[in-house]
Amino acid sequence: MNVDNFTMADLDIDSFTLIAEASDIADYRIFDDGVDKDKCSSYTYEAHGVTQEITQKELPFNADAEKGAATLQHSVFDDGMEFPLYSLAAVKNGAFISIALKDDSEESIQAANETLDQVLARL
């Protein structure tokens, strides 16, 4: 990938975000967010006066990619607001693709997985 043939897009429709970027400039926190997932699937995060209780679960990743991850996260904020998040990330042929989905229904997760497969097939 180079500046002549690369486009970065952020598509945010109905709480569905897809970002594609060059893997050499990508943010890989979904692969390594500093949390030892073997020891900790639930933790508390505090920032800017807000506390968030987070539960994370690694899900099987089956896409055709060099590297990838699928995570289902559920957050509860100190004001009682709840926030589910399904995240996918993949690296293939110099591209980093990430998908975030705020609807954790089986149908929406399947749609996110199919969308990732379609993007990866074009790389």
N, C-alpha and C positions, 0 to 999 in steps of 0.2 A: 504494500500500500504506500502511496505517496500523495503529495498534495495535488497532483494532477488527476488522480482517480479515486479520491476519498471524499466522502460526505459524512458529516456527523448530524444525526437527527434525534430530536427528543419529541416523541409522540405521546401526548398525555390526553387520552380519551377515556372518559368514564373510569377513572382511577387505574388506567392501564398505561404504563410508561415503558417505552422501548428506546434504548440508547445504543447506538453503534459508533465505535470509535477505534482509532488505531491502537493496537495492543501495547505499543511501546510508550504510550502516554496515558494509558488507562489506569483507573483506580481499582486495585485488586482487593479491596477490603472484604468483599464477599467471600474470597478464598481464605483470607487471614485477617480477621477483625480483632485479634488479640485475645479472643476468648478460647480457652481450651475446651472444645466441644465434647471431648471424651470425658472430661471431669465436670463440666458445667453446662447444663441445658437451660438454666434459669438464673437470671441475675438482675441486679438493680442498677440503673443508670441515672445519674443526677447531673443536670446542667442548667444553668440560667434559672435557678429556682424551681425547676420542674423535676419531679421524680417519676421514673418510668420502670415498672416491673416487666421484664422481658422473659418470655419463654420461647426457646428456639428448638426446632427439630429439623435435622438433616433428612432430606428425602432422596430416593434413588434418582440419579441423573443418567438418562439413557440416550441423550442426543449425540449426533455424530460430530464430536469436537475433540480437539487436542487436550483440553482441560475444561472442566465444568462443575457446577454445583447447583443444587436446588435446596431451598430453605423455606420452611414455613415458620413464621414468627408471629407471636401474639403479644401485644403490649397493652398494659393497663396503666394509665396515667394517674397521678395523685388526685385529680379531680373526678375520677371514675370513668373517664372516656376510654373506650377500648378500640384497638386498632389492629386488625389482622394484616399481614403482609406476606405474600408469596413472592419469592425472589428466585430468578434464574440468572446464571451467568455462564458464558462460554467463550473460549478462545479458539479461533480457527483461522488459518491462513493470514495471520497478521492483523486480525480484527478481534475486538473484544465486544461482545454483545451482552447487554443486560436487560432484563425485563423485571419490572416490579408491578405487582397486582394487589390492589387493596380489597379484593373479593376472594375469599378463600373457599368458595364453593367448588365442588368437584368439576362442574361444567366449566367454570372460569379457569381453573388450573389446567384442565385439558386444553382449552383454547390457547393459553399461554405456551404450553409445551408444543403445540402444533405450530404456533407462530414462530417460535424459536427454530423448529425444524425447517420451516420454509426459508427463514433468513439464512441459516447455515447451509442449506442446499445451494444457495446462490453464491456462496463464497468459494 
